[in-house]
């Protein structure tokens, strides 16, 4: 079957967040052991597997058009933004699906709609945020002292922390082994943009060593928590986040109550054949 590598939340190859994408034949998923083996072979933060559902396509009467699952090199995850964007990009560029597409996932039905400028907008559930005390020892493990700490709810399962400024986020060098052993699934570190005129309102970096991802290049799902967090502080529902990883990427967000819209571009960088 065809396997593609797509860079998401970017319009330039070799930047943004790379994801493997496999459109499966038939109406079900193969054994989990095979899905995990493929994700280990691809060895990107996530590999997406999707298969068409009955009644899908234009005029389909089902709740969703495609079933979608995501795997890191070590585990299955409940939500992934950049691999969903990558999957929608493959569906649209190959003609496998036209117009908005609905994905059945562990996080409910997720929607992706292509725009006139080539960007794709994802419709995801907004993460419920609960502020909590900064965990003891987190500052030492992270390498910077958080101003606040927020639980991001069951779909994400991460800890969102605000740091003093953009420079503090960019210069983080966390102790990844300690981070994997002591805290939640992952840590999202964020701060206000030092200069909003440069095209972004906040910055972030995301560390998920417990899931086999030391630092994720661009984390779409994290922006379902970053959007409500920064919208409350900046007083606007439409924002742009810059994930300041080595590859970097931009995520445009729009908070709509219980749902968050995530918009970005994607580009296919590899299109090949899986033989196993």
Buried (B, 14 or more C-beta within 10 A) or exposed (E): EEBBBBBBBBBEBEBBBBBBBBBBEEEEBBEEEEBBBBBBEBEBBBBBBBBBBEEBBEEBEEEBBBBBBBBBBEBBBBBBBBBBBBBBBBBBBEEBBEEBBBBBBEBEEBBBBBEEEEBBBBBBBBBBBEEEEBBEEBEEBBBBEBEBBBBBBEBBBBBBBBBEBBEBBBEBEBBBEBBBEBBBBBBBBBBBBEEEEEEBBBBBBBBBBBBBBBBBBBBBBBBBBBBBBBBEEBEEBEBBBBBBBEBBBBBBBBBEEEBBBBBBBBBBBEBEEEEE
